């Protein structure tokens, strides 16, 4: 028999059932420790996807249960309608399935009030940002959605959403255009500005987003530039929680453990970290009561995570997918790739300008290896591998560039970049073809077509992609030689053999 669908009526009935028979109710889903409808919306979130539901919304759910307050979240989906179609019939309720080494646990989260699909109702999405009760706007829209050049902080005017909003600034559809429009309207209406909290994996994400917003404002509403610069806070943040794509197994396990059907369920790991620069002039939820770290400077934590976790993830993704491993847990189980991975982590740790206070980097690396190896997590290498040109600059190229400057060992970074280049061929060692799913896919494929399987030509062509590789790496004969040599071994002998050669004896 199909279980009832999760919604407010199911939640009320489940609470009543548990009050009537507490013993029979043991072992089900944890329920929100508050009445969701009793709390107003104080946050708008752009990019209401799986990661947000497994991370920021969970922290906010915990704060609502502990402290109360009008801090529920109104989500805005910029790219599609799936999130709204799944969540809204459930009154914003959904479950988080946590997979560890034992039986998974499940909880119902009530912090999201609704999701607006901007592609269907762009006016409602824009109006949500004008609500004077909204104090914070958070974002997880992925690196490629902003349309900001990371080197200069300026608009990428050829970016589709940026170009569209430059033409029609009063009806924006992109991130920067919507933020500028909403801040301008709030100023005109006499409402206080909201704080803009970026939660995407970008270096200095708050500073970068502030620069992009100011550049957009300069282009479409120059009178706003001084006001935004003086009045609007853009704190930086660092987020960390592995969240694979939900599968039928996710939904089946939720139905079995919670006793309800949830079409918006997400699954994740037990570990979670959120580090936030504490600058919120108009107020915020007490996220520290849910375990977030509120700090003066996020940068050391951010660089640690980008280089050690995300850099390692990228290596596992590119080498693993080419070698034929579907999941991260399978890739790290290979002893040769595991040793290469640990060398990359050690190099990334050594490249940090400052260590985060109170964290031992070796212990962090140990914890990462355990998390990657979690047998319950079905995190696909192919999922992680997408959007490579958006990710490798901060994950691999920045630490490689600094390591080269410090005359350290750049070999693990060169190997990881060679694995990305090998991935760019679009075919595994076993001969299975795949799409690159990269915003610069056409440029990459042009290089691949010209270079073929010639490692020197291919590596030189990909390193020549405009704005991707730092000058120090491009001009280093040592770096170029290592990358070409590793790529040649991958092409000639296969990815697993190349890993074995670099790893050396156990």
N, C-alpha and C positions, 0 to 999 in steps of 0.2 A: 504494500500500500504506500502511495506517495505521501510523504510527510507534509504537514501544512507549511506554507511559505512564511518565512520570517517577516514580520511587520509589527507595528505597535500593538495590534490586537493579540498576536501570538505572544508578545512579551508580557502583556498584562495577564493573559491566561496562564502563562508559565509561572509568573510570580504568584498568582493565586494558588496554582497547583502545589507549588513548593511550600507555601504557607500551610496548606491543608495537610500535606504529607511530606515533611522534611526528609524523612528516611528514604522514601522512594525517589526523591529528587536528587540524591547524591550522585555525583559522577557526570552530570550534564554540563552544559556550557556555563561559564561564569557570566552573570548578567550585570548590566550597568548598575553601579551603586548610587543611582540617582534617577529621577524621572526626566528623561530627555526633554519632553515638551514643556517642562517648567523653566527651562533656561533659554535665554535669547541668544541671537547670533552676534558674535563680536569679532569674528575672523572670516575673511574671504580667502579661499585657497584657489590659485590658478594651477590646473593640472591635476585633477582629482583621480589619479591612477592608483595602482596597487601599492607603490612605495609609500605614498602619502597615507593610505589607509593602514599600512602596517607600522607606520612610524609616527609622524606628527599627530595624527588623529588619535593614536593610542595614548600618547603623552597627555593630550588635552582631555581625553576621556578619564584618565586617572585623576587629573586636577579637578575636573567637574565632580567626580565622586568624593574627593577629599575636601575641597574648598567651596564648591558651588560656583556661582557667578554666571554672567551672560557671555560665555565664551564658546558657544557652539559654532560650527563651521558651515559656511555656505560654499560649496564647491562650484567651480566653473571649469568645464571641459572645453578646451579650445579646438580640439581636433576631430571629435566624433560624438556620437550619442550613446555609445555603449554604457558608459558609467552612469549616465542619467537614467537610462532604461532599466538598468539593474537595481540601482539604489532607490529611486523615487517610489516605485511601487512598494518598497519595503520601509517607507517612512524614514529613509536615511540609515536604517539599521543594517549591520553586516557583521560577519564573524571573522575573527583572526585565528587561524589554525597555526599553532606553534609546534614545529617538528624538532625534537631533540633525539637523544639516544633511546628514550623510553617511549611509551604510548603518547601520541600527540595530545596537546590540550587545546581547548577552544574557548573563546570568549566572545560575547556579543558587545559591540562597540556602538555607543549612541551619540557620539560627539558631532557627527555630520547631520545637519538638518535636511539638506537637499543638495542636488547637483543640477546646475543649469548647463544645458548644451548650447554653447555659444553659436555653433553652426546652425542651429535651428532657431534660436531666439537671441540674437546678438544684443538687442535692446535691453532685455532682462539681465543679461550678463553685465552690461555696462552699468545699469541702474543699481545692481547689487553693490558696486563699488562706491556708490554715493550715500549709502545708508550711514547716517551720523553715528550709529551705534558701533559700526565697524572700526576697530582700533588698529588692527593688524591685517596686512595682506601677505600671505605666505605663497611660495611658488615652488613647484617641482615640475618643470615643463621640459626637462632634458636640455643638454648643452646647446643643441642646434636650434632651439626655438627662439632664442633671444635675438639673434641677428646683430651681435656685438663683436667687433674685431678685438680679440683678446690682447693683442700687442698694443693697440692704440687706445682702446676704450671707445672708439668711435663706431657709428652706425655702419653696418654692412648694407649699403643702399640697394644692392642687388638682391638681398634676401627677400623672398616673396612677401612675407608679412610686413616687413619694413617698407618695401616699395609700395605696397597697397596702402599703408597708413600714411605715408608721405603724400599720396595722391588724395586721400579722403580722411583727414585727421579728425573730422567730426563724427565719423562712423568707424572707429578703429576695430580691427580684428586681431591684431598681434599683441604681444606682451607689452612692448614699450609704448605703442600707441595707446593701448587701454589705460596704462598707468598714467601717462601724461594727460590724457583726456580727463580721467577721473580726478586727478589732483587739481587740474584747472577748474573743473566744475565745483569741486568742494570748496576751493578758495572763493569762487564767485558766490557760492551759497552761504558763506560764512561758517562752514563746518571745518573742524580741525583736520589736518592731514593724517592719514594712516601711516603707520610704520611699515616699510617694505622689507620682508625677511626672505631672502633667497635661500632655498634649501637644496639647490642642485650642486653637483660635484664640479665646481669651478673654482680656480684659485682666486682668493680674495673676492668671493662671490658678491658680497654686499657692495664693495667698492666698484667692482666691474659693472654691476647693475645700476648703481648710481650714475656712473659715467655715461652709460647708454641712455638712461632716462634723460639726463641733462642734454645730451646731444640731440635726442629726439625733440625735446622741448625747444632747443635752439632753432630747430628746423621748422617747427609747426606753430610754436607759441612762445617766441623769445621773451615776452614779458614775464613768463613763468620762471625763467631760469634762476634769477636771484632768490625768489621765494622758495623754490624747491631746494636750492643749495643751502639755504639757511634754516628751513623749517622741517624738512622731511628726513627722517632717519632711515638709513639702509644698513642695519647691522649685518655682520658676517655670521655664518654658521657652518658647522660641520655635521654631517649626518652619516650614520653607519648602521645598516641592518640589511642583511642579504634577503632579498625578496624575489624568489623565482616566479615565473608566470603561473597562474592558477591552471589546474588541469581538471579533468573529470575526477581524478582521484581526490583532489582537494574537495570538490563538491560532495563526493560520496562520503568522505570521512566526516565532513561537517554534518551531513544528514544523519550519519550513524551516531556521532557523539553528542550533537545538540538536539536532535529530534525535530529538525525543521529543514526546509529547503531554502538555501541561500544562494542566489545567482550572482551575488557580489562578493563572495568569500575570497579571502586572500590567505596565502600561507607564507610563513617566514621562519626564521631561526630564533632560538632563545635570546641571543645576544642583541643588544640595542644600545646605541650611543648617540647623544645629541649634545653638541657644544655650541653655545650661543653667546655672541657678544651682547652684553646687557645694556642696550640703548633703546628704550621704548618710551618716548616722551608722553604718550597718551595712555600708557598702561599695557599690561599683558597678563596672561595666565601665569600662575606661579609654577612654571614648568619644572623648576628645581625640586618641587615636592613630588614630582614623578620620576626623578632621577636625572634630569638634564643638568649639564654643567653650565652655569652662567658665569662668564669670564670677561676679563677686560680685553684679551687678545686671543682670537681664535686661530691665528695663523700657524703656530707650531702644531696644533692638533690637525689642522687641515692638511698641511704638507705631509705629516706622518701618514694620514689615512690615504691621501691621493697616491703617494709614492709606494707605500708598503702594501696596503690592501688593494687599491684599484690597479696599481701597476702589476701586482702579482696576478690579479684576476685577468688582466689583459693577456699576460703571458700564457696562463692556463687556457684562455679562450682560443687564442690563435694557434698555439702549438697543439692544444688538445683537439680542436676541431679538425685541423689538417690531418692529425694522426688517427682520427676516427673515434675519439672519445666523445660521447654525447654529453656527459655530465661532468661538472667540475670534480665531483667526488671520485670519478673514474680516472680523470687526468692526474690528480694529485696522488692517487694510489700507485702510479707508475714510479718506481724508486728513482729512476734517472731524472725524470722531469721534476720530481719532488726536490732532489738535491739542487738542480738548476734554480728552482723557485726560491729555495732558502738563500742561495747566493745572491739572487736579485734582491730579496728583502734586506739582507745584510748591507748590500750596497746602497739601497734606498735609505736605510737608517743612517748610514755614514754621510749621505749627501745632505742631511737636514742641517739648516743653519742653526736651529735651536731645538733642543728636545722639549716636548711638552712637560710642564711641571707635574711631578707626581706619577709619571708613567715610565716604566722600564721597557725600553724598546725590544729587548730580547724576549721578555715575557709577552709583549704584544705580538711579536712574530710567532711565538709558540701558539698563542691563542688563535691567530689567523689560520695556521695550518690545521688546527683541530676543527675550526669552523668550516674550512673548505672540505675537510674529509667527512663531515657529518653525513652518515649514511642515509638519513631520512630526507635530505635536501636534494630535490631534483632540479638543480640549477644548470641550465643548458649552456654549454660553451658557445653555441651559435647565438644565443640571446645576448650574451655579454660582448660578443665580437662586433656587433653592429656599431655604426657611427665611429669607426676607428679614427678618422682624421680629426674628429672632435675631442677624442679622449687621450690619444697618445701624447699630445704636447705636454700636458701637465702630469700625466701618469708615468711616462717613460723618458721623454726627451729632456724635460727640465732637470730631473736628477742625473741623467747621462751627461748633460752639458756641464753641470756643476762638478760631477765626479771627474770629468776630463780636466776641468780647470784645477782641481785639487790633486791632479796626477794620481787618481785612484784607479781601481780596476773597473773598466767600462765593459768588460766582456759580457756579463749577464745582461746588460742593457742592449748591447749590440745584438746578442742572440734574440732577445725579445722583439726588437725591431725587425730583425731578419724573419722572425716567425710571422710578424704582421705582413711583411712583404710577400712571404710565401702564401699567406692566406689570400692576398690580393689577386692571386691567379684564378681564384674562383673554382678550384677543384681540389678534392682531398687526395691524399696519397693513394687511396683505393679507387680513385677515378670518379667519385660522385661530385656532380656540379652543384653550385649554390650561388645565390645572389649576394653581393657584398653588403648591401643595405647601408650604404655610406653616402652622405650628401655630396661627396666629390667622386662618386662612382664613375662617372663618364670620363673624368680626367685620369683616374687610376687605370681604367680599362684601355685608354689610349696609350698610356705608358707600357702596359702589359703587352698590348698588341705589337708595339714597336720593339720591345726588348725580348719578348718571347721567354725562353728558359735560360737566357744568358744572364748569369748572376750579376756580373759587373754592370751590364747595360740596364738591367732591371733595377738594381739598387741605386744606380746613379740617377735614373729617370725618376724614381719615386722620391729620392732625396731632393730632387729639383722642383717638386710641387711647390708652387708659390706660397710663401708664408708659413710653411709647415715645420721645417727643420731649423733650429737655431744656427746662426752663422758659424759659431764655434765648432759645431759638429760637421757642418758641410765642408768646412775648410780643413778639417783634421784628416790627414792621410791615415793615421792610426785607426780612427773611427771608421772611415770609409772602407779600409781594408778588412777590418773585422766583420763588418756587416756583410760585405760581398762574400767573404770566405764562409761565414755561417750559412748564408743563403745558398751558396753553391753546394754545401754539404746536404742541406735540406732537399735541394732539387735532385742531387745525384743519388743520395742514399736513403732519403726519406726522413721524416721528422723524428721518429723514434730513435733511429741510429744517430742522428745529429744530437739529440738530447743525451744519449749514452756517451758520446764522445766528449761533450763539454762537462758532463757530470763527473767523469773519471771513476775510479774504483770506489766501491762502497766503503 
